[in-house]
Amino acid sequence: MDGDQVRPGPLAPDKISDDSPPGRPEPDAEEVESARLLANQARDRLRSHGFDDEAIRRLADAYVALDLGEDTDDFIAWARERRG
């Protein structure tokens, strides 16, 4: 999958507000903890692929905000594809 051609999940349109920075979707307040847990679960594996903590956090936020799921392995694969 091309990193620029992400197909958001079915709830993404309801979750991305006009206040979201362009190109950087952010999770709703109630989803922030889910994004943090996902980042923490994937951190060691993504660090081994050269990701820093800030990049991991931003990617986890986007993954949750785009309603792509909560599976750690899927998130890691998605993050690696985005990096190219």
C-alpha positions as CSV (number, residue, x, y, z in Angstrom):
1,M,0.0,0.0,0.0
2,D,1.3,3.4,-0.9
3,G,1.7,5.5,2.3
4,D,-0.1,8.4,0.8
5,Q,-3.2,6.4,-0.2
6,V,-4.6,5.5,3.2
7,R,-8.2,4.3,3.2
8,P,-9.7,5.5,6.5
9,G,-12.0,3.3,8.4
10,P,-15.8,3.9,8.4
11,L,-15.8,6.1,11.5
12,A,-13.0,8.4,10.3
13,P,-15.2,11.1,8.8
14,D,-17.0,11.5,12.1
15,K,-13.7,11.7,14.0
16,I,-11.7,14.2,11.9
17,S,-12.8,17.7,12.7
18,D,-12.2,21.0,10.9
19,D,-9.7,21.7,13.7
20,S,-7.4,18.8,12.8
21,P,-4.2,19.9,11.2
22,P,-4.2,19.1,7.4
23,G,-2.5,15.8,6.7
24,R,-2.3,15.0,10.4
25,P,-5.5,13.5,11.9
26,E,-5.7,13.4,15.6
27,P,-7.7,11.1,17.8
28,D,-10.7,12.3,19.7
29,A,-10.1,13.0,23.4
30,E,-11.6,9.7,24.4
31,E,-9.3,7.9,22.0
32,V,-6.0,9.4,23.1
33,E,-5.4,6.7,25.7
34,S,-5.9,4.0,22.9
35,A,-3.4,5.8,20.8
36,R,-0.9,5.9,23.7
37,L,-1.3,2.2,24.5
38,L,-0.8,1.3,20.8
39,A,2.3,3.5,20.6
40,N,3.7,1.9,23.8
41,Q,3.0,-1.7,22.6
42,A,4.7,-1.0,19.2
43,R,7.6,1.2,20.5
44,D,10.4,-1.3,20.8
45,R,9.7,-2.9,17.4
46,L,9.4,0.5,15.6
47,R,12.5,1.8,17.3
48,S,14.4,-1.2,15.9
49,H,13.2,0.1,12.4
50,G,14.6,3.6,13.1
51,F,11.5,5.4,14.3
52,D,11.9,7.9,17.1
53,D,9.4,8.3,19.9
54,E,7.8,11.4,18.5
55,A,7.2,9.7,15.1
56,I,5.7,6.7,16.9
57,R,3.3,8.9,18.8
58,R,2.2,10.8,15.7
59,L,1.7,7.7,13.7
60,A,-0.3,6.0,16.5
61,D,-2.5,9.2,16.8
62,A,-3.2,9.1,13.1
63,Y,-3.8,5.4,13.0
64,V,-6.5,5.6,15.7
65,A,-7.9,8.9,14.3
66,L,-8.3,7.3,10.9
67,D,-10.2,4.4,12.5
68,L,-7.7,1.8,11.1
69,G,-8.0,-0.5,14.1
70,E,-6.1,-1.2,17.3
71,D,-4.1,-4.3,16.4
72,T,-0.4,-3.8,17.2
73,D,1.0,-5.9,14.3
74,D,-1.3,-4.1,11.8
75,F,-0.2,-0.8,13.2
76,I,3.5,-1.6,12.9
77,A,3.0,-2.8,9.3
78,W,1.1,0.4,8.5
79,A,3.8,2.6,10.1
80,R,6.6,0.9,8.2
81,E,4.7,1.3,4.9
82,R,4.2,5.0,5.6
83,R,7.9,5.4,6.1
84,G,8.6,3.8,2.7
